[in-house]
Amino acid sequence: MNKCVGEVKELFISEQGNSKRIHKEKILLDTKGVIGDKFYDKDALRAVLLTSKDSYALANKHQISMDYGTLGENILIDYNPYLLSSGKQLKIGEVVLEMVQNCTICSHLSVVDKKLPKLLKNDRGMFVKVIKEGLIEKGDKVYLL
């Protein structure tokens, strides 16, 4: 039996030539990533970023306030997946995602706050690869497989 561990709080894509993250009510994923995202079909192991609200709470605890989407995530959930090992899987909506690796910290986060890259070194997000394609909608439940 799959255990429900949380739900999708926000969804985002990045478009070519637009630095702002675009809120979505639903996103469609296949094995190349998030369809319509600028990172689609670039690197299947780094195309989808899953982030926890815990990352934003940690930043906020250190007086760093950010809007959701600032960390570059495609999927924001209210479950912390950062301790899941590579190969573990989550089911969200129709989609099955496999943990690949912790997201490396990008220096562009220092534009938000100089302390942010170091603070979120292991807590920015997880790159996931798509095992089963489909639709994810805001509010979908997150299941640990």
N, C-alpha and C positions, 0 to 999 in steps of 0.2 A: 504494500500500500504506500502511495506517495504522500509525503507529509507537506501540508500547506505551511509555508514559513513567512508569507507576507503578500504584498501586492504591489503592482505597478503604480507609482505616484505621478510620474511625468515621462513623456517621450519627446525626443528631439532628433532633428537631422541638421546637417550642415550642407549648405549649397555652395557650389563653386562660386568664388568671387564675393561671397557674403560672409563676413566674420561673425555675425550674430547667429546664435542657435535658433532654430525655428521649432516652436512648440507644435506637436502633433497629437491628435486624439488617438491615432492608430498608425502603426508602421508595418510594412510588409518586408519580410526577410527571406532570403534564400541563402544558399551556401556561399555566395559572394559577399554577403553583408546586408545592409539596410538599403533597399531599393530607393533610389532618389538621393542618397547621401553622397557627398563628394568623395568619401573613402570607399565607396562601393567598387568591388572588383579590383582593388589595389593589392591587398594582402589579407587573405581570408582569416589569418590568425590574429589580425589587428584591426579588422574592419568594424567590429561591434564592441562598444564600451558600455559595461554595466557598472553603475555606481550606486552606492547606498546613501540614504539620507544621513547616515552616521558621519559621512565625510563632511557634510555641511555643518552638522552639529559640532564636530570637533573643531572646525575652523571658527565657528561662532563662539565656542567656549574660549577661544584665544582672541576674541574681539575682531575677527575677520568676517565681515558680512558679505555674502554673495548670493546672487540669484541662482536658482536651479538652472542647470545647463552650463554654468561657468566652467565646470571641470571637463567639459567636452563629451559628456555621456550621451548615449543614445537612449538608454533605459535607466530610469531612476526608480529604485525600489526601497521599501522600508525594512529590508532584511540585509544584514551585513554578510556578504559572500567572501570577504577577503581571506578568511581562514580556510576556505575550501581548497583542497588540493587540485592540481591540474588533473583533468579527466573527470572530475565530478560533474554531474549534470543537473540543470534546472529546467523545469517545464513552465512556460509562461504562455497562456493562451494556447494556440496550436503548436507553438514553437518549442523545440528542445535545443537548449544551449549547453555547450561544454566549456568548462573553465579551461583557459589556456595559460594565462600568466597575469600577475599583477601588472597594472599599467605603470609604465615608467613615468617619472615626473618630467613634465615639459617645462622648460625655462620660461615659457610665456605666462605661467601662473604667477611668476614674480611681479608681473605687471599689476595683478590684483593686490598682492602684498608680498614683500620680500621674504617673509617667514613661511609663506604657503608651501613652496616646493619641499622644504625640509619637514614641515609639519605633517604633510600628507604623503610622505615618502612611500609608505606601505598601505595607505588608506585612500588613494584617489579613485581606484576602480579596478575592475577585472576585465581583461580582454576575453571575449568568449567567441567560440566558433559555432556556426549554425549546423546542427545535426539534422533537425527536421524543420523544414521551412514552413512559413505560414504568417499569420497575422497576429500582432500583439496590440492590445488596446489598453488605454489608460483604465486602471481599476481591475485588470486581470489579476488573478491569484498567481502566486509564485509557489511552485512545488519543488521540493528537493527529491530527486530520483535516486 
